[in-house]
Amino acid sequence: MADAANDEKRPRLGGSRFVVVSQAAPVPVFALRVAFKEDKNATKYNVGPGAYRTDDGVPWVLPVVKDIEKQMAADESLNHEYLPVLGIPEFTSAATKMLLGENSPAILENRAFGIQSLSGTGAVRLGCQFLIEQLKINVAYVSDPTWTNHINIFNKLKFSSIHKYRYWNAQTRSLDIDGMLEDLENAPADSLIMLHACAHNPTGVDPTQEQWKKIAEVVKRKNLFPFFDCAYIGFATGDIERDSWAVNYFVSQGMELMAAMSFAKNFGLYNERVGNLVCVVNNTDTKVPMNSQLTRMIRTMYSSPPSHGARIVSTALNNPALFAQWKDHIKTMSGRIFEMRQMLYQRLQALGTPGKWNHVIDQIGMFSYTGLGPNQVDFLLKKYHIYAMKSGRINMCAITTKNVDYIAKAIHEAVTTVVEDPKL
């Protein structure tokens, strides 16, 4: 009778119990894509979403990916059986070695292993859930700013407190290393510290190697737990070792850590959701129980991972000729981004755009934190039909030799005519 009484109290509309569901706020980057698609203006550019584009403004399917897919299509031995819960061993092993290097002490001492995940997002979620459930780590620190999904994931997992460490200096448009170090010094022991291995999203500002050493010293001394988001290994500079240097320096200092790898950008496999959660431990006896708990967690979430994209990456990483071909592709992509940075900077300089714009060429990777404020971003949209994130972050891949003059002119006019809060 009590259940019936409670049922009567539940609000209903047209007989539906779902009337209690409220409208969620749209995800900004996807809302931007929808608005861009609906824009009927003949000249329009979307510089918001994070995906590589060629100089013709279209997605690029890497030739090595096409070649491998042809091989897979002709391979009669392949089937659609379930993968192991932890993924394809040849993939996770090769991906882990790609990040850490074959000569890493963690590899040579059998202290590192990988877990196939649903791209980098899934690796972050899986790793953080493991830490909060098994190690009772419930305090997290992220850079200010950071990829918004970091905070979304921490909130969903109910971390008891989420803090921001200083990172972006709006006045100098560079890294606030002193503020970052001070905030890490004040973090309680066993806090999770989310770090971007390279091509920081959204700023494009990375610490130098000397700055990374200072960061590592604090993290180790304070007994903090480093968790690296590795979304752009190889894609940032075209050099795998350079892009993974920070992770490997932390490993060399004897620290245990996790790292979330994504193969969306560097292989162009955005919708295949190929990821790898790398775990580095200091005691090999911990690996079996860790894998058992990760198996249990995955079983209740998605049971087993998808195969197609992981097989592509595994084939490329385990075949020397295909691996060399892929490395040429990442040099092509990173090289085009570098060229677009140079061109935009030169155009802004030629126009005499107020302020210093060296940060455009000093930053690295796909994104540039331009320093434009929300009013200026709104101006770009309304007058020039240029779609950018409110933060002023733009995707340098969306700039081409055909639109760079148009975009530079729009930025120049926004800076010279729109009043913006100088604190932003």
Secondary structure, 3 states (H helix, E strand, C coil): CHHHHHHHHCCCECCEHHHHCCCCCCCHHHHHHHHHHHCCCCCCEECCCCCCCCCCCCCCCCHHHHHHHHHHHHCCCCCCCCCCCCCCHHHHHHHHHHHHCCCCHHHHCCCEEEEEEEHHHHHHHHHHHHHHHHCCCCEEEEEECCCHHHHHHHHHCCCCEEEEEECEECCCCEECHHHHHHHHHCCCCCCEEEEECCCCCCCCCCCCHHHHHHHHHHHHHCCCEEEEEECCCCCCCCCHHHHCHHHHHHHHCCCCEEEEEECHHHHCCHHHCEEEEEEECCCHHHHHHHHHHHHHHHHHHCCCCCCHHHHHHHHHHHCHHHHHHHHHHHHHHHHHHHHHHHHHHHHHHHHCCCCCCHHHHHCCCCEEECCCCHHHHHHHHHHHCEECCCCCEEEHHHCCCCCHHHHHHHHHHHHHHCCCCCCC
